[in-house]
């Protein structure tokens, strides 16, 4: 009989330890049930990985995503037990994400993929064309969640008369939403929703008297938190999904006049020491304390593991209130405010 060497025993133990940790991450990561325009009982994992590439900033090390970066990052994410991936046609990384998924043994129905239309002119027919591209690039027959990326037309060239003039933004939103309703009914998206929609934009969809969005994905962090919009969505059973919950620390604070990144705020550091967690974990737990679904971005596997490990502690109501009330810089918002 073969007698295992110390090296073989160590390697086997390490593999077992990794598998146990991955199982614990999956077990500890809660999900929320989607409603409205969503397949009955569809569960959305609270913690996802964002894959957006932002415009590079001079003298900063902003994360720029592409297929190569996405392949490596999503591979690490899946190996750590992460099961939700957020992408978009205009992130230019969906092929790399598909390659990472194909290389893993995780069943497709255990992975939650969000993508977005709006990577070019939007409108009724354009939405169907973009969904064809999304599914082809992701090498899948469906996405779990499909969003309208932006509430107003941002690129000319739409064949949809409702989307050829910015003055008809309401009509364009409604025309594009009709296409999403059809895509949902066809099964090519298990749920559909919106992104960067304020109350006035959501009202245009309510006025259609049809399906309501399952999700609204919005910028939300300690410098910019629209809690009135959160309450409005909650009253409509729309899940509120945050992007930039850490305030894009890879950008650095200088380019928008911030004195400090959120991670470096003295309050966040004090709470980090109090709870024995990283600054990022404190900020993510603050958002989850409010019942929000999270999309932090990271290339770093250690940071991904931290992001998945925020469900074993809680913040006090006083902690949350203090973060709510941190002094805001002159320009607190990262992305433009949609008109």
Steps between C-alpha positions, in 0.01 A plus 500: 500500500617853421608695806437870466796730543482809719481709181207300364321515835553876517369553147193284563429684825534836325252395231252377762541827694437705184189299412363543852561877487329528161203302631481727805512813279213369289302401807560835677410718202128578518270562205191714449188397312419705190145612428312685226655415160682192629460126479308376804735429789811630324779560755764771455819460710561806715870520418612530140810605313482813287705500181460855374809672363509870576674768298862514603610795707846659459747385765250253644488122482134464412391145423444461126309186412524296181459133406839402642443677832144369525604142430753505784276689745186293440702179526620607845150614595341166413778306671438701818129418492371820341197426285375833363672688216402846378597605148370692199531499125703821515746370763678304225571206731216255445704256288759474778224443754355221285842336472545511877160341558563229239829406666333439837287207609230722650161422340355789299183506710710574810651814342302825490597719203383859462554687173371826359378647173601850405848444365406707196175650371200371693143440390260214439680317217846595627421328830436166327817540293710576807356203690605275210856633540492464879392135488750423227792659686403334828448166324167442673135471402384737773613757752360498850445876500491750212505874570455821305837661574403868488159672505563737210644450149872571505596406144338606173405261222196319638250365246226543760317832440446525876876506559618738230451817701607561860181700550313169468694326775177387670376333182842340448502355850156354446581357158819338631314362802241338269784313335631383839152374590500291183849367569393402852192319369715315246722358778820660372513699824370350824445852633516851359563835662667837469814686601555864599123563504378772732138527615392703199640236263334217691170685487509479120503120530226502763286705262515216246288282735710196411782312668713685753880464519634228727818700577628858487880520499623834631819663628487489879775556756567700816546824305196446277201306635153578372301344781174650375553311175575181694169536686315577177638184335429290806135609498478372141680170583795611285831367635757777541839393365798725578801559282815682619419414865863569593516827306740371229816521715715396203433841347646686793329806649680785326325501164161590653617720783463250784737542792496127566378173357218343699736222610729755664239698692592509873149387594518197272843410636372524860205276418736262324705464819186473714361206302826336398415541132651691208376846402346349186310242705361775726375700200346194335334393824357852537325463164385144577367623838257701287404193299685595183654260247868575432733521197855582619768477232836332559780323318652392829406151625571598863260792469239276335524261795451794738195614304343156537568502873280782630211292628648390834482838675264793522519873556307670777232753414737767627778373270263521204384849596858623527581372150178654367614836632863513390577847361443501125748651254395765253465243220377185675374312194729296277283446191298777333153565636246381239272775375 
